[in-house]
Amino acid sequence: MASYVDSNLLASEKVLYRAHTSLWSLAPLILLGLLLLIVVVGLYFLAVAWIRYATTEFAVTDRRIIAKTGLVSRRTVEMFLDKVESLNVEQSIPGRLFDYGTVTIRGTGATSEPFHNISSPLELRKRFMEAADAYRKKV
């Protein structure tokens, strides 16, 4: 099964970087799930953590930034690089320690889309800036 990003790439579009939900941000759910593994309820917490991890995609291509969360109810944002005004990163103390945070994409027209618990958010921002710079030089 192809990922959402891969199945929605434009002709000759290349993914330059991918990010996912940080496993560290899911540590409370995973630990609770492991502690309650003996009880059936623990399986629920493990399943929720796995589903959140497996169904969150974030990618920077040479033309767009693409984000998708959710399994049954899906939330997607796809924005061309020249339509993104800023990409903000917020990290709590645990987020800084374990390298995860909230990435907010601000597009033209006052749209603001936050995505929580993304792994390596500063690396994602760096890759976005590099791709946006390269895109502007091409155009």
TORGU-995315 format. One line per field, with one value per residue: x, y, z of N, C-alpha, C in turn; residue number from 1. Coordinates in Angstrom, 1 decimal. Example, Ala and Ser with C-alpha at 12.3 -4.5 7.8 and 13.67 -1.06 7.14 Angstrom:
2
n_east	13.2 | 12.8
n_north	-5.7 | -2.2
n_up	7.8 | 7.1
ca_east	12.3 | 13.7
ca_north	-4.5 | -1.1
ca_up	7.8 | 7.1
c_east	13.2 | 12.9
c_north	-3.3 | 0.0
c_up	7.8 | 7.9
nr	1 | 2
end
This chain:
139
n_east	0.8 | 0.8 | 2.0 | 0.2 | 1.4 | 3.2 | 1.3 | 0.1 | 1.8 | 2.9 | 3.5 | 6.9 | 7.6 | 9.6 | 10.2 | 11.8 | 12.3 | 11.1 | 8.9 | 7.7 | 5.3 | 6.8 | 8.2 | 8.8 | 7.0 | 4.8 | 5.4 | 4.1 | 1.6 | 2.5 | 3.9 | 1.9 | 0.3 | 2.0 | 2.2 | -0.4 | -0.7 | -1.3 | -3.9 | -6.7 | -7.3 | -4.8 | -4.0 | -5.6 | -4.5 | -1.9 | -2.6 | -3.8 | -1.6 | 0.1 | -1.5 | -1.7 | 1.0 | 1.5 | -0.3 | 0.3 | 1.8 | 4.3 | 5.8 | 8.3 | 8.6 | 10.1 | 8.4 | 6.2 | 4.7 | 3.5 | 1.1 | -0.4 | -2.8 | -4.5 | -6.8 | -9.4 | -11.0 | -9.7 | -7.1 | -5.7 | -3.1 | -1.9 | 0.4 | 1.8 | 5.2 | 5.8 | 3.5 | 3.6 | 4.0 | 5.3 | 6.9 | 6.5 | 7.9 | 7.3 | 8.4 | 8.1 | 9.6 | 10.0 | 9.8 | 12.0 | 14.0 | 13.6 | 13.3 | 10.9 | 8.0 | 5.5 | 4.6 | 3.7 | 2.1 | 2.0 | 0.1 | -0.4 | -3.1 | -3.9 | -4.1 | -3.6 | -2.1 | -1.7 | 0.4 | 0.9 | 3.4 | 5.5 | 8.3 | 11.8 | 11.5 | 12.9 | 14.8 | 13.0 | 12.0 | 14.4 | 14.9 | 12.6 | 13.1 | 15.4 | 14.4 | 12.4 | 14.1 | 15.6 | 13.5 | 12.6 | 14.9 | 14.8 | 12.5
n_north	-1.2 | 2.1 | 5.2 | 8.1 | 10.5 | 9.6 | 8.6 | 10.9 | 12.5 | 14.9 | 14.8 | 14.0 | 15.0 | 15.1 | 13.6 | 15.3 | 15.1 | 13.4 | 13.2 | 12.0 | 11.3 | 11.7 | 9.0 | 9.4 | 11.3 | 9.8 | 8.2 | 8.3 | 7.0 | 4.6 | 3.5 | 3.4 | 1.6 | -0.6 | -1.1 | -1.8 | -4.0 | -6.6 | -6.5 | -6.2 | -3.6 | -2.3 | -3.1 | -1.5 | 1.1 | 0.7 | 0.2 | 2.7 | 4.4 | 3.2 | 3.5 | 6.3 | 6.9 | 5.5 | 6.6 | 9.3 | 11.5 | 13.6 | 15.6 | 17.2 | 18.2 | 18.9 | 20.8 | 21.1 | 21.2 | 18.6 | 17.3 | 14.9 | 13.5 | 11.0 | 8.2 | 7.0 | 9.4 | 11.9 | 14.4 | 16.7 | 18.7 | 20.4 | 22.3 | 24.5 | 25.4 | 28.2 | 29.3 | 29.2 | 31.1 | 31.0 | 28.6 | 27.4 | 26.3 | 24.8 | 23.8 | 21.9 | 21.4 | 18.5 | 17.9 | 19.2 | 17.7 | 15.2 | 15.6 | 16.4 | 18.2 | 20.8 | 21.6 | 24.4 | 25.4 | 28.2 | 29.7 | 31.7 | 34.0 | 33.9 | 31.3 | 28.8 | 26.0 | 23.7 | 21.0 | 18.4 | 16.9 | 16.1 | 14.5 | 15.5 | 18.4 | 20.7 | 19.9 | 19.3 | 21.9 | 23.1 | 21.6 | 22.3 | 25.1 | 25.0 | 23.7 | 25.5 | 27.7 | 26.7 | 26.3 | 28.9 | 29.9 | 28.5 | 29.5
n_up	0.0 | -1.0 | 0.4 | 1.4 | 0.6 | -1.5 | -3.3 | -4.2 | -5.5 | -7.9 | -11.5 | -12.1 | -9.7 | -6.7 | -3.5 | -1.0 | 1.7 | 4.6 | 7.4 | 10.6 | 13.2 | 16.4 | 18.2 | 20.8 | 21.7 | 21.9 | 24.0 | 26.6 | 26.0 | 25.0 | 27.2 | 29.1 | 27.8 | 27.8 | 30.5 | 31.1 | 29.6 | 30.3 | 30.9 | 28.8 | 28.1 | 27.8 | 25.2 | 23.7 | 24.1 | 23.0 | 20.4 | 19.6 | 19.8 | 17.8 | 15.5 | 15.4 | 14.9 | 12.5 | 10.7 | 10.3 | 8.1 | 6.8 | 4.5 | 2.5 | -0.7 | -3.9 | -4.9 | -3.2 | 0.1 | 2.1 | 4.2 | 6.3 | 8.4 | 10.4 | 10.1 | 9.8 | 9.9 | 8.1 | 7.8 | 5.7 | 4.3 | 1.7 | 0.2 | -2.2 | -2.4 | -2.8 | -1.8 | 0.9 | 3.7 | 6.2 | 8.3 | 11.4 | 14.4 | 17.5 | 20.6 | 23.6 | 26.8 | 27.2 | 24.5 | 23.4 | 24.6 | 23.6 | 20.9 | 19.4 | 18.2 | 17.7 | 14.5 | 12.6 | 9.7 | 7.9 | 5.5 | 2.5 | 2.6 | 5.2 | 6.3 | 8.7 | 9.8 | 12.3 | 13.2 | 15.4 | 17.5 | 15.8 | 14.6 | 14.8 | 14.3 | 13.7 | 11.8 | 9.8 | 9.3 | 8.4 | 6.0 | 4.6 | 4.2 | 2.7 | 0.4 | -0.4 | -1.0 | -3.1 | -4.9 | -5.4 | -6.7 | -9.1 | -10.3
ca_east	0.0 | 1.6 | 1.7 | -0.6 | 2.3 | 3.6 | 0.2 | -0.4 | 2.9 | 2.7 | 4.5 | 8.3 | 7.8 | 10.4 | 10.2 | 13.1 | 12.4 | 9.9 | 8.9 | 6.6 | 5.1 | 7.9 | 7.8 | 9.0 | 5.8 | 3.9 | 5.9 | 3.0 | 0.6 | 3.2 | 4.2 | 0.6 | -0.1 | 2.8 | 1.9 | -1.7 | -0.7 | -1.9 | -5.3 | -7.1 | -7.3 | -3.5 | -3.9 | -6.2 | -3.5 | -0.9 | -3.2 | -3.9 | -0.2 | 0.5 | -2.3 | -1.2 | 2.4 | 1.4 | -1.2 | 0.8 | 2.9 | 4.7 | 6.9 | 8.7 | 9.0 | 10.8 | 7.4 | 5.1 | 4.8 | 2.4 | 0.9 | -1.7 | -3.0 | -5.8 | -7.0 | -10.8 | -11.2 | -8.4 | -6.9 | -4.6 | -2.7 | -0.9 | 0.7 | 3.0 | 6.3 | 5.7 | 2.3 | 3.9 | 4.7 | 6.3 | 6.8 | 6.9 | 8.2 | 7.1 | 8.8 | 8.1 | 10.9 | 10.2 | 9.9 | 13.4 | 14.8 | 13.4 | 13.3 | 9.6 | 7.3 | 4.4 | 4.9 | 2.6 | 2.3 | 1.2 | 0.1 | -0.9 | -4.5 | -4.1 | -4.4 | -2.6 | -2.3 | -0.7 | 0.6 | 1.5 | 4.2 | 6.3 | 9.7 | 12.8 | 10.8 | 13.9 | 15.3 | 11.9 | 12.0 | 15.6 | 14.7 | 11.6 | 13.8 | 16.3 | 13.6 | 11.8 | 15.1 | 15.9 | 12.3 | 12.6 | 16.0 | 14.4 | 11.4
ca_north	0.0 | 3.3 | 6.2 | 9.2 | 11.4 | 8.9 | 8.4 | 12.2 | 13.3 | 15.3 | 14.2 | 14.3 | 15.6 | 14.2 | 13.9 | 15.6 | 14.8 | 12.9 | 13.3 | 11.3 | 11.6 | 11.2 | 8.0 | 9.9 | 12.0 | 8.7 | 7.4 | 8.1 | 6.0 | 3.3 | 3.1 | 3.0 | 0.4 | -1.7 | -1.4 | -2.4 | -5.1 | -7.8 | -6.2 | -5.9 | -2.1 | -2.0 | -3.3 | -0.3 | 2.2 | 0.4 | 0.3 | 4.1 | 4.9 | 2.7 | 4.2 | 7.7 | 6.8 | 4.9 | 7.4 | 10.7 | 11.7 | 14.9 | 15.5 | 18.3 | 17.8 | 20.0 | 21.8 | 21.3 | 20.6 | 17.8 | 16.8 | 14.1 | 12.8 | 10.3 | 6.9 | 7.1 | 10.8 | 12.3 | 15.8 | 16.9 | 20.0 | 20.3 | 23.7 | 24.8 | 26.1 | 29.6 | 29.8 | 29.1 | 32.3 | 30.6 | 27.2 | 27.7 | 25.1 | 25.0 | 22.6 | 21.9 | 20.9 | 17.1 | 18.0 | 19.5 | 16.6 | 14.0 | 16.0 | 16.5 | 19.4 | 21.2 | 22.4 | 25.1 | 25.9 | 29.4 | 30.0 | 33.0 | 34.1 | 33.7 | 29.9 | 28.3 | 24.6 | 23.1 | 19.5 | 18.1 | 15.7 | 15.7 | 14.2 | 16.3 | 19.5 | 21.7 | 19.4 | 19.5 | 23.3 | 23.3 | 21.0 | 23.2 | 26.3 | 24.6 | 23.4 | 26.8 | 28.5 | 26.1 | 26.5 | 30.4 | 30.2 | 28.0 | 30.3
ca_up	0.0 | -1.1 | 1.3 | 0.9 | -0.1 | -2.7 | -4.2 | -4.6 | -6.1 | -9.3 | -12.5 | -11.9 | -8.3 | -5.9 | -2.1 | -0.5 | 3.2 | 5.2 | 8.9 | 11.2 | 14.6 | 17.2 | 19.1 | 22.1 | 22.1 | 22.2 | 25.1 | 27.7 | 25.5 | 24.9 | 28.6 | 29.7 | 27.1 | 28.2 | 31.9 | 31.1 | 28.6 | 30.9 | 30.8 | 27.4 | 27.8 | 27.3 | 23.8 | 23.1 | 24.1 | 22.0 | 19.0 | 19.4 | 19.5 | 16.5 | 14.5 | 15.2 | 14.2 | 11.1 | 9.8 | 10.1 | 7.2 | 6.5 | 3.5 | 1.7 | -2.1 | -4.6 | -5.2 | -2.2 | 1.4 | 2.2 | 5.5 | 6.4 | 9.7 | 10.5 | 9.5 | 9.3 | 9.6 | 7.5 | 7.6 | 4.8 | 3.9 | 0.6 | -0.2 | -3.0 | -1.6 | -2.9 | -1.1 | 2.3 | 4.3 | 7.3 | 8.9 | 12.7 | 15.3 | 18.9 | 21.3 | 25.0 | 27.4 | 26.8 | 23.1 | 23.1 | 25.1 | 22.8 | 19.5 | 18.7 | 18.5 | 16.8 | 13.3 | 12.1 | 8.4 | 7.6 | 4.1 | 2.1 | 2.8 | 6.6 | 6.7 | 9.7 | 10.1 | 13.2 | 13.3 | 16.7 | 17.8 | 14.6 | 15.0 | 14.2 | 13.6 | 13.3 | 10.6 | 8.8 | 8.9 | 7.6 | 4.7 | 3.9 | 3.8 | 1.5 | -0.8 | -0.8 | -1.6 | -4.4 | -5.8 | -5.8 | -7.6 | -10.3 | -10.8
c_east	0.9 | 1.1 | 0.9 | 0.3 | 2.7 | 2.5 | -0.3 | 0.7 | 2.5 | 3.7 | 5.9 | 8.5 | 8.6 | 10.3 | 11.6 | 13.3 | 11.1 | 10.0 | 7.6 | 6.4 | 6.3 | 7.4 | 7.9 | 7.7 | 4.7 | 4.2 | 4.8 | 2.0 | 1.2 | 3.4 | 2.9 | 0.1 | 0.7 | 2.5 | 0.5 | -1.8 | -1.4 | -3.4 | -5.6 | -7.1 | -5.9 | -3.3 | -4.5 | -5.2 | -2.4 | -1.4 | -3.4 | -2.6 | 0.3 | -0.2 | -1.9 | 0.1 | 2.3 | 0.6 | -0.8 | 1.9 | 3.1 | 5.9 | 7.1 | 9.2 | 9.7 | 9.8 | 6.4 | 5.5 | 3.5 | 2.3 | -0.4 | -1.7 | -4.4 | -5.9 | -8.4 | -11.2 | -9.8 | -8.3 | -5.6 | -4.3 | -1.6 | -0.8 | 1.9 | 4.0 | 6.2 | 4.4 | 2.5 | 4.6 | 5.7 | 6.0 | 7.4 | 7.0 | 8.0 | 7.5 | 8.7 | 9.5 | 11.1 | 10.4 | 11.4 | 14.3 | 14.8 | 13.1 | 12.0 | 9.0 | 6.1 | 4.9 | 3.7 | 2.9 | 1.4 | 1.3 | -0.5 | -2.5 | -4.9 | -4.5 | -3.2 | -3.0 | -1.3 | -0.7 | 1.4 | 2.4 | 5.0 | 7.7 | 10.7 | 12.2 | 11.8 | 14.6 | 14.3 | 11.9 | 13.2 | 15.4 | 13.7 | 12.3 | 14.7 | 15.5 | 12.9 | 12.9 | 15.5 | 14.8 | 12.3 | 13.7 | 15.6 | 13.4 | 11.8
c_north	1.2 | 4.3 | 7.3 | 10.1 | 10.8 | 8.8 | 9.7 | 13.1 | 13.7 | 14.7 | 14.8 | 15.0 | 14.6 | 14.6 | 14.1 | 15.2 | 14.3 | 12.9 | 12.5 | 11.8 | 11.0 | 10.1 | 8.4 | 10.6 | 11.0 | 7.9 | 7.2 | 7.0 | 4.6 | 2.7 | 2.6 | 1.7 | -0.8 | -2.1 | -2.1 | -3.6 | -6.3 | -7.7 | -5.8 | -4.4 | -1.7 | -2.1 | -2.1 | 0.8 | 1.9 | 0.6 | 1.8 | 4.7 | 4.4 | 3.4 | 5.6 | 7.8 | 6.5 | 5.8 | 8.9 | 10.7 | 13.2 | 14.9 | 16.9 | 17.8 | 19.0 | 21.0 | 22.1 | 20.8 | 19.9 | 17.2 | 16.0 | 13.4 | 12.1 | 9.1 | 7.0 | 8.5 | 11.4 | 13.8 | 16.0 | 18.4 | 19.8 | 21.8 | 23.8 | 25.6 | 27.6 | 30.2 | 29.7 | 30.3 | 31.9 | 29.2 | 27.4 | 26.3 | 25.5 | 23.7 | 22.8 | 21.4 | 19.4 | 17.0 | 18.3 | 18.4 | 15.4 | 14.3 | 15.8 | 17.8 | 19.6 | 22.0 | 23.1 | 25.7 | 27.1 | 29.8 | 31.3 | 32.9 | 33.7 | 32.3 | 29.5 | 26.9 | 24.0 | 21.6 | 19.2 | 16.9 | 15.2 | 15.6 | 15.1 | 17.6 | 20.6 | 21.2 | 19.5 | 21.0 | 23.7 | 22.8 | 21.8 | 24.4 | 26.1 | 24.4 | 24.7 | 27.7 | 28.0 | 26.4 | 28.0 | 30.6 | 29.6 | 28.9 | 31.7
c_up	0.0 | -0.1 | 0.6 | 0.1 | -1.5 | -3.7 | -4.7 | -5.2 | -7.5 | -10.2 | -12.2 | -10.6 | -7.5 | -4.4 | -1.7 | 1.0 | 3.7 | 6.7 | 9.4 | 12.6 | 15.4 | 18.1 | 20.5 | 22.6 | 22.4 | 23.4 | 26.2 | 27.3 | 25.5 | 26.3 | 29.3 | 29.1 | 27.6 | 29.7 | 32.0 | 30.1 | 29.0 | 30.8 | 29.3 | 27.1 | 27.3 | 25.8 | 23.1 | 23.0 | 23.1 | 20.6 | 18.7 | 19.0 | 18.2 | 15.4 | 14.3 | 14.5 | 12.7 | 10.1 | 9.7 | 9.2 | 7.0 | 5.6 | 2.8 | 0.3 | -2.7 | -5.1 | -4.2 | -0.9 | 1.6 | 3.6 | 5.6 | 7.7 | 9.6 | 9.7 | 8.9 | 9.0 | 9.2 | 7.5 | 6.8 | 4.5 | 2.8 | 0.1 | -1.1 | -2.2 | -1.7 | -2.3 | 0.4 | 2.8 | 5.3 | 7.7 | 10.4 | 13.5 | 16.7 | 19.6 | 22.8 | 25.5 | 27.0 | 25.3 | 22.7 | 23.5 | 24.1 | 21.3 | 18.8 | 19.0 | 17.5 | 15.7 | 12.8 | 10.7 | 8.2 | 6.2 | 3.8 | 2.3 | 4.3 | 7.1 | 7.7 | 10.1 | 11.0 | 13.1 | 14.5 | 16.7 | 16.6 | 15.1 | 14.2 | 13.5 | 13.1 | 12.0 | 9.5 | 8.3 | 8.0 | 6.2 | 3.9 | 3.4 | 2.6 | 0.3 | -1.3 | -1.5 | -3.0 | -5.4 | -6.3 | -6.8 | -9.0 | -11.0 | -11.1
nr	1 | 2 | 3 | 4 | 5 | 6 | 7 | 8 | 9 | 10 | 11 | 12 | 13 | 14 | 15 | 16 | 17 | 18 | 19 | 20 | 21 | 22 | 23 | 24 | 25 | 26 | 27 | 28 | 29 | 30 | 31 | 32 | 33 | 34 | 35 | 36 | 37 | 38 | 39 | 40 | 41 | 42 | 43 | 44 | 45 | 46 | 47 | 48 | 49 | 50 | 51 | 52 | 53 | 54 | 55 | 56 | 57 | 58 | 59 | 60 | 61 | 62 | 63 | 64 | 65 | 66 | 67 | 68 | 69 | 70 | 71 | 72 | 73 | 74 | 75 | 76 | 77 | 78 | 79 | 80 | 81 | 82 | 83 | 84 | 85 | 86 | 87 | 88 | 89 | 90 | 91 | 92 | 93 | 94 | 95 | 96 | 97 | 98 | 99 | 100 | 101 | 102 | 103 | 104 | 105 | 106 | 107 | 108 | 109 | 110 | 111 | 112 | 113 | 114 | 115 | 116 | 117 | 118 | 119 | 120 | 121 | 122 | 123 | 124 | 125 | 126 | 127 | 128 | 129 | 130 | 131 | 132 | 133 | 134 | 135 | 136 | 137 | 138 | 139
end
